[in-house]
Amino acid sequence: MEYVSRVPRPPLDGLIDDLYYLAGTPPYPRLTLPPMPAALLIVNLGAPLRVRGGADIETTGYADGCVITTPTRAFEFGYPRPTRSVGVHVKPWGLPIDFLQERRLTTR
């Protein structure tokens, strides 16, 4: 399994913890992730990712990738074997405020 992580340069370093690349055979078939105050973006470059959240019985496949925004419940995440993806770990509470806030341009 290859995992390469990089911290972005300003101005993205204020919003993003790291950008990563993941490839190879994961050491686990499924991973349970706890609730967290941060978003996660995954761009999938291989077989579909499998995600099961909250009270869902079945997993859902995501072929192109997915965005998980501040989950309030634990969720189960399954990487395909082999896997290949790139992703973004957003800083806690970083993305929604800065990206969704209305911006106004003023002229003088």
Secondary structure, DSSP 4 states (H G I P E B T S, - for coil): -EEEEEPPPTTGGGTEEEEEEEEE--SSS-EEE---SS-EEEEE-SSPEEEEETT-SS-EEESSEEEE-S-SS-EEEE--SSEEEEEEEEPTTHHHHHHHS-------
